[in-house]
């Protein structure tokens, strides 16, 4: 499976007025994923037992730390704040676990409603994103790298829809729209 995607570089700048986004377009990147790997990824997304264990492990640890802080400390005034941290850890662990489970099951439901070939393409793209660089580091700063998949769905979007879907600044969305259209015309 081959994918083409447009790189979007985002730099978060903090100043006295809050946080601002600075975005720039990168190049068109090609990704190639073996069909067998995409099938394994699709299987993992449709039968998420192992995925759930992997994603929830850190939240289970956080919940256990919270329980330990609450149960194994003797009650006195100094320890009250540490026990409060235990309750916060449990709450954060439960909230994070719930959010991950919701995401996993929403993805599964989405895939079950797709044709097999479309679901396989989605799984392949998710696998490509896992291996793609997420950050670009240089001497001065570090910026996030996101990717816009160039496919029929993206080609049907206008610049405003691109801006909304991919959280782009309007000027960057206009440029991305032109580059995506030009890339599709060349293919």
PyMOL commands that set and color helices and strands:
alter all, ss='L'
color gray80, all
select helices_A, chain A and resi 35-46+49-71+80-112+116-131+152-155+159-166+170-186
alter helices_A, ss='H'
color red, helices_A
select strands_A, chain A and resi 2-15+18-32+135-137+142-149
alter strands_A, ss='S'
color yellow, strands_A
deselect
rebuild
show_as cartoon
